């Protein structure tokens, strides 16, 4: 399963208050950035991504404060949970 393609038309799982556009047509897989996991020219593994609308994705890419990063991490957890519940990933 291509998790990047699957993200399109899903609900935003990052859900930043007063930022989220709630438009599934703009949802992509936003990848977590962290030294040792991602870097210049390579993304973290797709499992470390959140279904994020275009405005939430832009915000998490531009803001690295604790509140934004916590919301993004929670979005990743919600995404993984949804993928398990939908039978997309198994373990």
C-alpha positions, -999 to 999 in steps of 0.1 A, spaced: 0 0 0 13 34 -9 6 55 22 14 87 4 -13 81 -22 -37 67 4 -36 100 23 -55 119 -4 -91 124 5 -86 113 41 -96 136 70 -69 158 85 -55 141 116 -34 171 127 -64 194 133 -46 226 143 -72 249 159 -79 280 138 -56 267 111 -70 234 97 -90 239 65 -108 205 70 -106 199 32 -98 162 24 -90 173 -12 -58 190 2 -47 161 25 -13 147 20 11 126 41 32 151 62 64 135 74 79 139 108 113 157 107 140 146 131 178 144 130 188 108 125 154 99 110 152 124 81 175 149 66 185 169 36 171 151 6 153 123 24 121 120 43 113 99 74 96 66 68 59 69 56 47 53 89 60 85 106 36 107 88 3 123 95 -27 129 72 -25 167 71 -45 193 51 -25 218 32 -27 245 59 -18 222 88 11 208 67 24 243 59 21 253 96 40 223 110 67 227 84 72 264 93 67 262 131 88 241 154 75 252 188 65 225 213 27 230 209 28 226 171 51 196 173 29 180 199 -2 185 177 17 170 148 28 140 168 -8 134 180 -18 136 143 7 109 135 -7 87 163 -43 93 150 -31 85 115 -15 52 125 -46 43 145 -68 50 115 -46 30 92 -48 0 117 -86 4 121 -91 6 83 -70 -26 78 -44 -7 58 -15 -17 81 -13 -48 103 9 -61 132 
